[in-house]
Amino acid sequence: MILLLGTTGYIGQAFQTELTRRGERFVALSRSQVDYTKFQSLYDYLKSSRPSFIINAAGYTGKPNVDACESAKADTLQGNTLFPQVLANACAALEIPWGHVSSGCIFAGAWIDYGDGWVVEKDMTKPEFRAIAKDSPEKIRGFDETMAPNFSFRDEPCSFYSGTKALGEEAIQDVGHSYIWRLRIPFDEFDNPRNYLTKIQRYPKVYNNFNSLSHRGDFVNACLDSWFQKVPFGTYNVTNPGYVSTAEVLEMIKEILKPEREFEFWKSDVEFYTTGAVAARSNCIMDSSKLLKAGIQMPIVHHSLKTALSKWIL
């Protein structure tokens, strides 16, 4: 039996749907049934139920976005750092393997070769970065799982949300047998306030940057496959291979969905952070080759975006 936590969330719902489709026996546990944020309550429940595997899709992201985390710091810290630590220790004590949904938002920028060797560039809005992305994409690569987060409390500035997600990874690293699955800007074909494709169509202005993305269905399938195929425990960037600019996504939207509106970009970071956002935003490119080497293949990001848009459901 698989135990699923966080079933009311955007990613938890997708896990529940896919587990049901696969015919896997699972229990979707809510906090109203068991307050699993408290160690003793969680430990007692796990000891009696003895799940074969636990999926933690619980966490605090803020609504409608991470700006809300800046004014709900206690809840954000509890959901993203303290609770994963409680769960890790309970699982380790009972020798139960588990998987934790983390985030790629603990990174900013990408590795780039400007001509003098590889360096980390946090500002991907620079004209020289955009020029290389257009003409020499092989000179840009993403962050892999060996690299320390650079959008965290240890490497500021960062959002409070990203800081707590990075601390959460630290808290559970090497505790028991677990997967850390890094999600990055989820999307799919279903119109939803949490869907990146929904958000980008409804923003009054759009922020143009480069990012790796995770198709929600691809992400959930990759996570489940990592368990069922007995992939080695550890941290994995679970993103669709490649990266895409916001402008490219909008071009796909215009070509496939043919919206009646025109899209306008923020003129600069100054305008965006003065008017459009409170918390600093993570824009980053992730390297998902470790997942592929482990035998888990996800479609490239451009393919998944086009497929989602061609199946768009309101």
C-alpha positions as CSV (number, residue, x, y, z in Angstrom):
1,M,0.0,0.0,0.0
2,I,1.2,3.5,-0.9
3,L,0.5,6.4,1.4
4,L,-0.1,9.7,-0.4
5,L,0.1,13.0,1.5
6,G,-1.0,16.4,0.1
7,T,-3.9,15.1,-2.0
8,T,-5.7,18.4,-2.1
9,G,-2.8,20.2,-3.8
10,Y,-2.2,20.7,-7.5
11,I,0.5,18.0,-7.7
12,G,-1.1,15.7,-5.1
13,Q,-4.3,15.6,-7.2
14,A,-2.3,14.4,-10.2
15,F,-0.6,11.7,-8.1
16,Q,-4.0,10.5,-7.0
17,T,-5.3,10.4,-10.5
18,E,-2.4,8.5,-11.9
19,L,-2.3,6.0,-9.0
20,T,-6.0,5.3,-9.6
21,R,-5.4,4.9,-13.4
22,R,-2.6,2.4,-12.7
23,G,-4.8,0.4,-10.3
24,E,-2.3,0.8,-7.5
25,R,-3.6,0.4,-3.9
26,F,-3.1,3.6,-2.0
27,V,-4.4,5.7,0.9
28,A,-4.9,9.4,0.5
29,L,-4.4,10.6,4.1
30,S,-5.6,14.1,5.2
31,R,-4.7,16.1,8.2
32,S,-8.3,15.9,9.4
33,Q,-7.8,12.1,9.7
34,V,-4.3,12.2,11.2
35,D,-2.3,15.3,12.1
36,Y,0.8,13.9,10.3
37,T,2.7,17.1,11.0
38,K,3.2,15.9,14.6
39,F,5.9,13.2,14.9
40,Q,4.2,11.0,17.4
41,S,0.9,11.0,15.5
42,L,2.6,10.2,12.3
43,Y,4.9,7.6,13.8
44,D,2.0,5.8,15.4
45,Y,0.0,5.8,12.2
46,L,2.9,4.6,10.1
47,K,3.7,1.9,12.6
48,S,0.2,0.5,12.4
49,S,-0.5,0.9,8.7
50,R,3.0,0.0,7.4
51,P,2.8,1.5,3.9
52,S,5.3,0.1,1.4
53,F,6.1,3.6,0.1
54,I,5.1,7.2,1.0
55,I,4.6,10.1,-1.4
56,N,4.8,13.6,0.1
57,A,3.1,16.1,-2.1
58,A,2.3,18.3,0.8
59,G,3.9,21.7,1.2
60,Y,3.1,25.5,1.3
61,T,3.3,27.4,-2.0
62,G,1.1,30.4,-1.2
63,K,-2.0,31.5,-3.2
64,P,-2.2,32.9,-5.8
65,N,1.6,32.7,-5.9
66,V,4.8,32.7,-3.8
67,D,4.2,36.4,-2.9
68,A,1.8,35.1,-0.3
69,C,4.6,33.2,1.4
70,E,6.3,36.5,2.4
71,S,3.4,37.3,4.7
72,A,2.8,33.7,5.9
73,K,6.3,32.8,6.9
74,A,5.4,30.5,9.8
75,D,3.1,28.4,7.6
76,T,5.7,28.3,4.8
77,L,8.5,27.2,7.1
78,Q,6.3,24.6,8.7
79,G,5.1,23.1,5.4
80,N,8.3,23.2,3.4
81,T,11.1,22.6,6.0
82,L,9.9,21.4,9.4
83,F,7.3,18.9,8.2
84,P,9.6,17.1,5.7
85,Q,12.1,16.7,8.5
86,V,9.4,15.1,10.7
87,L,8.4,12.8,7.9
88,A,12.0,11.9,7.1
89,N,12.8,10.9,10.7
90,A,9.6,8.9,11.1
91,C,10.2,7.0,7.9
92,A,13.9,6.4,8.9
93,A,12.8,5.0,12.3
94,L,10.4,2.6,10.7
95,E,12.6,1.9,7.6
96,I,9.9,3.1,5.2
97,P,11.1,4.4,1.8
98,W,9.5,7.6,0.6
99,G,9.5,10.4,-2.1
100,H,9.4,14.1,-1.5
101,V,8.2,16.7,-4.0
102,S,10.7,19.5,-3.9
103,S,11.3,22.4,-6.2
104,G,13.7,23.7,-8.9
105,C,13.0,27.2,-7.6
106,I,16.1,26.9,-5.3
107,F,18.2,27.8,-8.3
108,A,18.6,31.0,-10.4
109,G,20.1,31.4,-13.9
110,A,22.1,28.8,-15.8
111,W,25.7,27.8,-16.7
112,I,26.9,29.6,-19.8
113,D,30.1,29.7,-21.8
114,Y,30.7,33.3,-22.9
115,G,34.0,32.3,-24.5
116,D,36.3,32.0,-21.4
117,G,34.9,28.8,-19.8
118,W,31.7,27.9,-18.0
119,V,30.3,30.4,-15.4
120,V,27.0,30.7,-13.6
121,E,24.9,33.6,-15.0
122,K,22.0,34.5,-12.7
123,D,20.6,37.2,-15.0
124,M,19.3,35.6,-18.1
125,T,17.7,38.8,-19.3
126,K,21.1,40.1,-20.4
127,P,21.3,40.7,-24.2
128,E,24.5,38.7,-24.5
129,F,22.8,35.7,-22.8
130,R,19.8,36.0,-25.1
131,A,22.1,36.1,-28.1
132,I,23.8,32.9,-27.1
133,A,20.5,31.2,-26.3
134,K,19.4,32.0,-29.9
135,D,22.5,31.3,-31.8
136,S,24.6,28.9,-29.7
137,P,22.3,27.0,-27.3
138,E,25.0,24.4,-26.8
139,K,26.8,27.0,-24.8
140,I,24.1,27.0,-22.1
141,R,23.5,24.1,-19.7
142,G,21.4,23.6,-16.6
143,F,22.1,23.0,-12.9
144,D,22.5,19.3,-12.1
145,E,22.0,17.5,-8.8
146,T,25.6,17.9,-7.6
147,M,25.3,21.7,-7.5
148,A,24.4,23.6,-4.4
149,P,21.2,25.8,-4.6
150,N,22.1,29.4,-5.4
151,F,18.6,30.9,-4.7
152,S,18.3,30.1,-1.0
153,F,18.9,31.5,2.5
154,R,22.6,30.5,2.1
155,D,22.9,32.4,-1.3
156,E,20.6,35.3,-1.2
157,P,18.6,37.2,-2.4
158,C,15.8,34.7,-2.7
159,S,12.1,34.4,-2.0
160,F,11.0,33.0,1.4
161,Y,9.4,30.1,-0.4
162,S,12.6,29.1,-2.2
163,G,14.6,29.5,1.0
164,T,12.4,27.1,2.9
165,K,12.4,24.5,0.0
166,A,16.2,24.6,0.0
167,L,16.3,24.1,3.8
168,G,13.8,21.3,3.5
169,E,16.1,19.4,1.2
170,E,19.0,20.0,3.6
171,A,16.9,18.7,6.5
172,I,16.1,15.4,4.8
173,Q,19.3,14.7,2.9
174,D,20.8,11.3,3.8
175,V,18.0,10.6,6.3
176,G,16.7,7.1,5.6
177,H,15.9,6.0,2.0
178,S,14.2,8.6,-0.1
179,Y,13.8,10.4,-3.4
180,I,13.9,14.2,-3.7
181,W,11.9,15.0,-6.8
182,R,12.4,18.6,-8.0
183,L,9.4,20.0,-9.8
184,R,9.7,23.1,-12.0
185,I,6.8,25.4,-13.1
186,P,4.1,22.8,-13.6
187,F,1.7,22.8,-16.6
188,D,-0.6,20.5,-18.6
189,E,-3.6,20.7,-20.8
190,F,-6.2,21.4,-18.1
191,D,-7.1,25.0,-17.4
192,N,-6.3,25.7,-13.7
193,P,-5.2,28.7,-11.7
194,R,-2.0,26.7,-10.7
195,N,-1.2,25.8,-14.4
196,Y,1.6,27.9,-15.9
197,L,-0.2,28.0,-19.2
198,T,-3.3,29.3,-17.5
199,K,-1.4,31.9,-15.6
200,I,0.6,33.2,-18.6
201,Q,-2.7,33.7,-20.6
202,R,-4.3,35.7,-17.7
203,Y,-1.4,37.9,-16.6
204,P,-2.0,41.6,-17.5
205,K,1.7,41.7,-18.5
206,V,4.2,38.9,-19.0
207,Y,7.7,38.5,-17.6
208,N,10.0,37.2,-20.3
209,N,12.8,34.9,-19.1
210,F,14.2,31.4,-19.7
211,N,13.1,28.4,-17.6
212,S,12.9,24.6,-17.4
213,L,9.3,23.3,-16.9
214,S,7.6,20.2,-15.7
215,H,4.5,18.8,-17.4
216,R,2.4,17.7,-14.5
217,G,1.5,14.3,-15.9
218,D,5.1,13.6,-17.1
219,F,6.4,14.6,-13.6
220,V,4.0,12.3,-11.7
221,N,4.7,9.4,-14.0
222,A,8.5,9.9,-13.7
223,C,8.2,10.0,-9.9
224,L,6.1,6.8,-9.7
225,D,8.3,5.0,-12.3
226,S,11.4,5.8,-10.2
227,W,9.9,3.9,-7.3
228,F,8.4,1.0,-9.3
229,Q,11.5,0.6,-11.4
230,K,13.7,0.7,-8.3
231,V,15.8,3.7,-9.4
232,P,18.5,4.4,-6.9
233,F,17.4,6.7,-4.1
234,G,18.6,10.3,-4.3
235,T,17.8,13.7,-5.7
236,Y,16.5,14.1,-9.2
237,N,15.6,17.1,-11.4
238,V,12.2,16.0,-12.8
239,T,11.8,18.4,-15.6
240,N,11.1,18.0,-19.3
241,P,14.5,18.1,-21.1
242,G,15.5,21.5,-22.5
243,Y,14.4,25.0,-21.7
244,V,12.1,27.6,-23.1
245,S,11.6,31.4,-23.0
246,T,8.3,33.0,-22.1
247,A,8.2,34.6,-25.5
248,E,8.4,31.1,-27.1
249,V,5.5,29.8,-25.0
250,L,3.4,32.8,-26.0
251,E,4.2,32.2,-29.7
252,M,2.9,28.6,-29.2
253,I,-0.2,29.9,-27.5
254,K,-0.9,32.4,-30.3
255,E,-0.3,29.8,-33.0
256,I,-2.4,27.0,-31.4
257,L,-5.1,28.6,-29.2
258,K,-5.4,31.9,-31.2
259,P,-6.4,34.1,-28.3
260,E,-8.1,37.4,-29.0
261,R,-5.9,39.4,-26.8
262,E,-2.4,40.8,-27.4
263,F,0.3,40.1,-24.9
264,E,2.5,42.8,-23.3
265,F,5.8,42.2,-21.6
266,W,7.2,44.0,-18.6
267,K,9.8,46.4,-19.9
268,S,12.4,45.6,-17.2
269,D,13.1,43.9,-13.9
270,V,12.7,47.3,-12.2
271,E,9.1,47.7,-13.6
272,F,8.2,44.1,-12.8
273,Y,9.4,44.1,-9.2
274,T,8.0,47.6,-8.6
275,T,4.5,46.8,-9.9
276,G,4.1,43.1,-10.6
277,A,5.7,41.1,-7.8
278,V,6.7,41.2,-4.1
279,A,9.1,38.2,-3.8
280,A,12.1,37.6,-5.9
281,R,11.4,35.1,-8.6
282,S,13.5,32.1,-9.6
283,N,14.2,31.7,-13.3
284,C,16.5,28.8,-14.0
285,I,17.5,26.0,-16.3
286,M,17.8,22.5,-14.9
287,D,19.7,19.5,-16.2
288,S,17.6,16.4,-16.0
289,S,20.1,14.0,-17.6
290,K,20.5,12.1,-14.3
291,L,16.9,11.0,-14.5
292,L,17.4,9.9,-18.1
293,K,20.5,7.9,-17.2
294,A,18.5,6.1,-14.5
295,G,16.1,4.9,-17.2
296,I,13.3,7.4,-16.8
297,Q,12.6,9.4,-20.0
298,M,10.4,12.5,-20.2
299,P,9.4,14.2,-23.5
300,I,11.4,17.3,-24.4
301,V,9.8,20.5,-23.1
302,H,8.7,22.0,-26.5
303,H,6.9,18.8,-27.4
304,S,5.1,18.6,-24.1
305,L,4.0,22.3,-24.4
306,K,2.7,21.9,-27.9
307,T,0.9,18.7,-26.9
308,A,-0.7,20.3,-23.9
309,L,-1.9,23.3,-25.9
310,S,-3.3,21.1,-28.7
311,K,-5.4,19.3,-26.1
312,W,-6.3,22.4,-24.2
313,I,-9.4,21.9,-22.0
314,L,-11.2,24.8,-20.4
